[in-house]
Amino acid sequence: MEYKKFLMFGDSITEFSFNTRPQPEENLGDQFALGAALTNDYSRKLTVLQRGFAGYNSKWGLKILPKILEYEQNIVIGFIFFGSNDSCAGGPQRVPEDEYESNLHKSVQMFKARSIKPILVGPAFYDSSKWEPSRQDEVRQGYARSNEGFIRYGKITASVASKENVPFLDLRAAMEREAGKNWTDFLVDGLHFNGKGYEVFYK
């Protein structure tokens, strides 16, 4: 009865992956939840571990990953999903592109050293018109994000996946295929996913 494990490792988008009501104020009821769907799929096969940390970037993730892997035994597969915070134009969350690349390589190698199959996930989309109006203090401190930044950091993620010979999940391309220019329908606040967004992630 000691189940092997699937590790979901990343920032707030990973942390919120079990939230069935990301828009409670709009009375939309329960929405699709990535973590719940994976837990259902892997029932009696794998235990799904959610290790998402809101506000984290790849640098801070790299510091906590060894402790997660030391504490949680029998992880056999997992995804690594950062970049949305790393790509900030400034502020403490920002991680320069070369450091971001290095952090991903180191994280993947930690997985491989423990015979864990890694999947790298790239940033999706960002809608500043939804995100920034209520966060002007953050914007003034340099926390500004952009789709151009997401694209750059997504390409770095894809490059690391290719060099490490591991799968890469291009969420941006997946959402474009699903909705075209209506990709904003997948975002609850301009950054985080609603149920529709998590369902694309799941597929």
ZAMARGU-4260 file (C-alpha; in steps of 0.2 Angstrom, whole numbers, plus 5000, padded with zeros to 4 digits):
<rodrens>
0) 5000/5000/5000 | 5015/5012/4998 | 5010/5021/4983 | 5022/5029/4971 | 5020/5048/4968
5) 5017/5061/4955 | 5025/5078/4960 | 5017/5094/4955 | 5030/5107/4958 | 5029/5126/4954
10) 5022/5143/4959 | 5004/5149/4963 | 4997/5141/4947 | 5002/5124/4954 | 4997/5129/4972
15) 4979/5133/4966 | 4977/5117/4955 | 4965/5109/4967 | 4954/5125/4969 | 4937/5121/4961
20) 4930/5139/4964 | 4943/5151/4958 | 4929/5164/4955 | 4918/5163/4970 | 4912/5181/4969
25) 4904/5177/4952 | 4894/5162/4958 | 4900/5151/4944 | 4900/5135/4955 | 4913/5122/4954
30) 4925/5122/4940 | 4938/5110/4933 | 4953/5107/4944 | 4969/5100/4937 | 4975/5092/4954
35) 4958/5083/4957 | 4958/5077/4939 | 4975/5069/4940 | 4971/5062/4957 | 4956/5054/4949
40) 4966/5047/4934 | 4979/5040/4945 | 4968/5033/4959 | 4976/5017/4966 | 4991/5020/4955
45) 5000/5035/4960 | 4998/5048/4974 | 4997/5066/4967 | 5008/5078/4978 | 5004/5097/4976
50) 5019/5107/4980 | 5015/5124/4973 | 5021/5140/4982 | 5013/5156/4978 | 5025/5170/4973
55) 5040/5158/4971 | 5052/5159/4956 | 5064/5145/4950 | 5078/5152/4962 | 5067/5150/4977
60) 5060/5133/4970 | 5078/5127/4968 | 5081/5130/4987 | 5066/5120/4993 | 5067/5106/4980
65) 5080/5096/4989 | 5070/5096/5005 | 5054/5090/4996 | 5064/5076/4987 | 5072/5071/5004
70) 5056/5071/5013 | 5044/5063/5000 | 5050/5046/4995 | 5044/5036/4980 | 5042/5050/4968
75) 5043/5043/4950 | 5036/5057/4939 | 5033/5076/4941 | 5032/5093/4932 | 5042/5108/4935
80) 5032/5124/4932 | 5040/5141/4934 | 5043/5157/4924 | 5028/5168/4927 | 5037/5176/4941
85) 5055/5174/4935 | 5050/5185/4920 | 5045/5200/4929 | 5053/5216/4923 | 5060/5220/4940
90) 5057/5217/4959 | 5063/5202/4970 | 5054/5189/4960 | 5064/5193/4944 | 5077/5180/4939
95) 5088/5184/4924 | 5087/5173/4909 | 5103/5164/4911 | 5100/5161/4929 | 5083/5154/4925
100) 5090/5142/4913 | 5103/5136/4925 | 5090/5134/4939 | 5079/5123/4927 | 5094/5112/4922
105) 5099/5110/4941 | 5080/5105/4945 | 5079/5093/4931 | 5095/5085/4936 | 5089/5083/4954
110) 5074/5074/4947 | 5085/5063/4936 | 5097/5059/4951 | 5083/5051/4960 | 5076/5042/4944
115) 5061/5054/4943 | 5054/5057/4926 | 5053/5077/4924 | 5041/5087/4913 | 5045/5105/4910
120) 5030/5117/4909 | 5032/5134/4901 | 5022/5150/4905 | 5006/5153/4896 | 4998/5170/4894
125) 4997/5186/4903 | 4983/5199/4902 | 4989/5216/4910 | 4972/5224/4908 | 4965/5211/4921
130) 4980/5210/4932 | 4987/5227/4935 | 4973/5239/4939 | 4972/5231/4957 | 4990/5230/4959
135) 4997/5247/4955 | 5009/5246/4970 | 5017/5230/4963 | 5019/5238/4946 | 5027/5253/4953
140) 5040/5242/4961 | 5044/5234/4945 | 5034/5218/4946 | 5027/5221/4928 | 5025/5206/4917
145) 5022/5204/4899 | 5018/5192/4886 | 5035/5195/4878 | 5043/5190/4894 | 5032/5174/4895
150) 5038/5170/4877 | 5056/5172/4881 | 5056/5162/4896 | 5045/5149/4888 | 5058/5147/4874
155) 5071/5145/4888 | 5061/5131/4896 | 5059/5122/4879 | 5077/5124/4876 | 5082/5116/4893
160) 5069/5102/4890 | 5077/5098/4873 | 5095/5098/4880 | 5090/5087/4895 | 5080/5076/4883
165) 5064/5078/4894 | 5046/5082/4889 | 5041/5100/4887 | 5023/5106/4889 | 5020/5122/4879
170) 5004/5129/4888 | 5004/5145/4877 | 5003/5135/4861 | 4990/5123/4869 | 4979/5138/4873
175) 4981/5146/4856 | 4975/5130/4848 | 4961/5128/4860 | 4954/5146/4859 | 4964/5157/4847
180) 4963/5175/4851 | 4951/5171/4865 | 4965/5165/4876 | 4959/5178/4890 | 4945/5166/4893
185) 4957/5154/4902 | 4963/5167/4915 | 4953/5171/4931 | 4963/5187/4935 | 4975/5190/4920
190) 4988/5178/4927 | 4981/5163/4936 | 4970/5150/4927 | 4951/5147/4929 | 4944/5130/4926
195) 4945/5131/4907 | 4963/5135/4908 | 4967/5121/4920 | 4957/5109/4908 | 4969/5114/4894
200) 4984/5111/4905 | 4976/5094/4910 | 4973/5089/4892
</rodrens>
